[in-house]
Amino acid sequence: MSPGLPDPSSARLLVVKIGSALIVDPDAATPRTAWLASVAADIAALRARGVGVIVVSSGAIALARRQLGLTQKRLRLEEKQAAASVGQIRLAQAWSEALSAHGLVAAQLLLTMDDTEDRRRYLNARATLRTLLELGAVPVINENDSVATGEIRFGDNDRLAGRVAEMVEADQLVLLSDIDGLYTADPRRDPAAAHLPVVAAITPEIEAMGGAPPPGYSSGGMRTKLVAARIATQAGCAMAIALGGVAHPLASLEAGARCTWFLPQPGGRSARKRWIAGSLAPLGRLHVDAGAARAIRRGSSLLPAGVVRVEGRFERGDAVEIAGPDGAALARGLAAYPSEDAMLIAGHRTDEIEALLGWRGRDELIHRDDLVLVAGPLPSVSS
């Protein structure tokens, strides 16, 4: 490893994301057992040095398509769910066999976005993962595609991996891909594209390098990998995009194989604020005036008087975005009022709340303990 860059062998807890193209032989629609065996050997070597490892693995739908006769290019939602139900068994078996060859126990967890957005389910999932690690198991996580519908899906395992890394307070997240990192442009289209070995912060310029998913990339594309990087690095976790199609990809990364490291952002957050910042499905957006924006940047709560417009439908406790006067993302927090009440009190002083609503609520629309500053673009508000 280059001096100053993260080293997987020095991590306390490592999350590894592996896409379908790496797991599944496209010709035979079966697991790539020899490659999986090499990954399992890497995991065993890390575990022998005291590094906890969590795997986020795709591949369930791809493993079952041919078995169920679903050979068409595009599948209906119910067909994807059926394939996931069958493929999860094959995927879990493949991981169990690969890891058991090294005396390791595989544990399967299926998550949806709702599981990480709902505070209680988030904490339950985190407790389960921590207990499995304490017991010496290797958790293998996938999105629960057999029950997830469009509005509750991550849509790709890059973002799920970022969320898991944030959830368990991992030191490092490694996205094994079909490309060895982030380039200034798509290297398959632009021969002048330059490889970036390290990204200190995800700026708008870095975001622009994500582009649209080009042919040959894994399903999430580079854009979703940058979303995962934002989630992970804001939670204090370093992240690497590394080439996965080689034998022993984690050992190769440890030995200095070319990749892109995204460095963790300074200034740790509490677990609660990491959860708020990492939320993927804000249900509303509060547009604030310049005075409120300045107060939020200083660490103050958001008062109704500073809100000029309320968008979306949300309930008390839901995650919402806060946008400044220019419309740019400023912060994210948990609403103290449902959207209907927020619309009524927006722009008014706190001493007017009782007269407007007929009851006395909190003075703040979002309390500072439930609010965290963010940088850069955020996901769209759910309809």
Salt bridges, closest charged atoms under 4 A:
ASP42 OD1 - HIS248 ND1 3.02
GLU78 OE2 - ARG76 NE 2.86
GLU79 OE2 - ARG76 NH1 3.14
ASP115 OD1 - ARG121 NH1 3.19
GLU117 OE2 - ARG163 NH2 3.68
ASP118 OD2 - ARG121 NE 3.91
GLU143 OE1 - ARG153 NH2 3.89
ASP145 OD1 - ARG153 NH2 2.80
ASP156 OD2 - ARG159 NH2 2.57
ASP158 OD1 - LYS17 NZ 3.07
ASP158 OD2 - LYS225 NZ 3.26
GLU166 OE1 - ARG163 NH1 2.66
GLU169 OE2 - ARG130 NH2 2.84
GLU169 OE1 - ARG274 NH2 3.05
ASP171 OD2 - ARG12 NE 3.66
ASP178 OD1 - ARG188 NH2 3.73
ASP180 OD2 - ARG258 NE 3.16
ASP186 OD2 - ARG189 NE 3.53
GLU207 OE2 - ARG230 NH2 2.55
GLU254 OE1 - ARG49 NH2 2.80
GLU311 OE1 - ARG285 NH1 3.00
GLU311 OE2 - HIS287 NE2 2.93
GLU311 OE2 - ARG309 NH2 3.09
GLU321 OE1 - ARG285 NE 2.97
GLU321 OE2 - ARG332 NH2 3.68
GLU340 OE2 - ARG313 NH2 3.27
ASP351 OD1 - ARG349 NE 3.17
GLU352 OE1 - HIS348 ND1 3.67
GLU352 OE1 - ARG349 NH1 3.97
ASP363 OD1 - ARG360 NH2 2.67
GLU364 OE1 - ARG362 NE 3.62
ASP369 OD2 - HIS367 ND1 3.66
ASP370 OD1 - ARG272 NH2 2.57
